Amino acid sequence: MLNRRKFLATSAIAAGSLSMPAILRAQTGPIQIGVITTLTGPGQLYGQYIKDGCELAAQLINARGGVNGQPIELVIRDDRNSPDGALAAFRELAGSGIKLFAQGTFTANVMATLPLLEENDATMMVVGSSGLAITHEAYTRNMFRLGYSAPMCFGGYGDLMAGKFPDIASWTLIRSDVRSLQDITDAFTAGLQNRATADGRTVSVSEPILVPYNAPDFRNQIARVANAGTDALFNCIQGADGISYYNQAQSFALDQRFRLICESAGELAVAKALGRDMLESMWSWTAWYPAGVTNNPISDELHQAFIALRNDPYPNWYVGVAHDCIMTLATAIGTTQSIAHDDLIPAIEAQSFQGATGNVAFRTEDHGFAGDLTYIRYGKDTTVEQGWSVFETETIDGAPFLERATPGQAL
């Protein structure tokens, strides 16, 4: 079960201050946090959002006096969209003495650095990655995943779609040929079929159509999708690849061929890219949709800061998750007055606070996170200048879909 006990420092965050009179035992001067994310290649779409979220969190914390009077200083490195790049970045930062990290988004890149955390006395927040291995066979106690595991996020997604659209009997799946995205399509399929079975129905789901990662041309696979003849489509091609896919798919009129289209996690990045060429209607999961959040001043503050930074009222969900990763570390440091992992780990396990994405707390057994799951329906809207609007939101509790804890073992 998630531990919801609250440290005094978490109350300080809600009140708008992380300042405490004590001095950090382990460090003087700025508190450095290494941020490793993808700033080149197909993943840079998400990496820039992660960078923005981390930087805005540091900015907001520092504006309130920092942590124990010390400012947060981010040291940001590009993982060059590869495990080797992530490993090189981690070694450089750890070699310079940095003990605190936030890394995301691609699972393979995160997996490269996890084995090095303990020997470097490091504590890492994993930003958004959904791959199962992170909290299972590759688990290390020095890591906390502030992200949504595939069974929780996409099992919940499948459950919601099967319950909301009981007349949809057949699905086509398409995904990049990447292991972590297989976790997503497997979880979505399980959610669909489990809900349909519970409701006394059957639903058929095709084997996923696979596309190469970072491919320049998706038209052959899109043609297969367009001719599949099923009721619904689930797309799991992410990042810049996902935008290319939707641009190339325009001539195939997918929204005329399927009664229901579900995007895995591209959410409003798809709408922004397509603009007035946006599909008529589609669903997507999101971890943070600020327009749908109520009674959360942390979310409101971050949303306004993002608008000021980017002149964009629609931040990607990675902004909220990245922000909350930095807040998690800052809260624990404020409580323990330390950056040593032996001090921070039990503090993070016990703490609970309100972040931009809602309540932030972690399961002690495997450092997994269970938050609310939000799904949005959006599409073409010729009545507004941008050419699209959000029509509908659904929020469900993620905890019932969180897989069992098996730290150190495959699920």
C-alpha positions, 0 to 999 in steps of 0.5 A: 500500500502507498504510505500517505504519512506527511512530513512537515516539509511537505506542508511547507511546500503547500504553503509556498516555502521550502525554507528551513533554518538548518544547513545541509550536512552533505553540501554547501552552496547550490544543491545540484541535480543532474537532469538527463533527458533526450534533447536530440533525435525522435525523443527530443519532443518529450525531452524538451518538456522534461527540461522545461518542467525541471527548470520551472520547478527549480525556478519556483523553489528558488523564488521561495528561498530554495531548500534550507536557504540553498538554491536548486541548480540543474545540470542538464545533459542530452542522452543523445537518444541512446543508452550509451549517451545516457550512460556517458552523461551519468558518468560525467555528472556523477564523476563531478560529484552530483548525487541527485538525478532526474532522468527520462523518458525512454526506458532503455536509456534509464535502464543503462544508468540504474546499475550505477546508482548505489555505487555512486551514492545517488538518488534518482527520480525516473521521469515518466518511463512506463517500462515494467523492468524499471520497478521489477527486474531492474529495480534498485532502491536508489530509484523512484519512478514518478511515472505510470507503469504500463499496466496501471496507465494503459490497463486503465485506459483499455478498461475505460474504453471497453466500458465506455464503448461496449459496441466496439468489438474489434481493435487494430494496434500499431506500435514502434518495435520497441520493448517498452512499447510492447508493455503498453500494447500488452497492457492496453489489450489486457485492460480491454479484454478483462473489462469485456469479459467482466461485462459478459462480452468478447473483444478481438485485438489484432497482433500489433503492426510493427514499425521501425523506430526512427523510420522516415516512412510509415506509409506501408504500415499506415496502409495496413492500418487503413485496410484492417477493417476493425472498429477501433485503432490504438496507436503507440508510435511516440515522439517525433515518430508519432508526429510523422506518422500522423502527418503521413496518415492524413491522406488515408482519412483514418478518422473515417475508417475507424469509429474510435481512435486512441493515441497512447500518450502523444496527447496535445502534441498531436493536435498542436502539430496537425493544427487545422488538419487534426483528426475529427476525434481521438482519445489520449492518456495524459498525466497532467491536463491543467485545464481539468485540475481543480483545487490544486494551487501547485498545478495552477502555479506551474501552469502559469509559469509554463505559459509565461515561458512558452506562451502556450496554454497547453503544456505536455504532461511531462512538464507536470511530472518532471516538476514533481520529480524535482519537488520530490527531491527538494521535499526530502532534502528539506526534511533530512537536511542531507543529499545522501541516499541513505537519508533520502530513500526512507524520507521519500518512501514516507513522504506525501505531498501535493504536486502539480499532478496530484498527490505524490507518494510511492509504494515502499516495496518497489518505489512505484507510483500510483496516481490518478489517470486522466484521459482526454478526447480532442479533435478538429474544431473549425470554430477556433483559430488553432483548429482543434479543441478538447471535448471531454475528460475522464479521470479514474483512480490508478491504484486498482490497475497498478501491478503487484510489486516484484522488486528484483524479479520480472513480473 
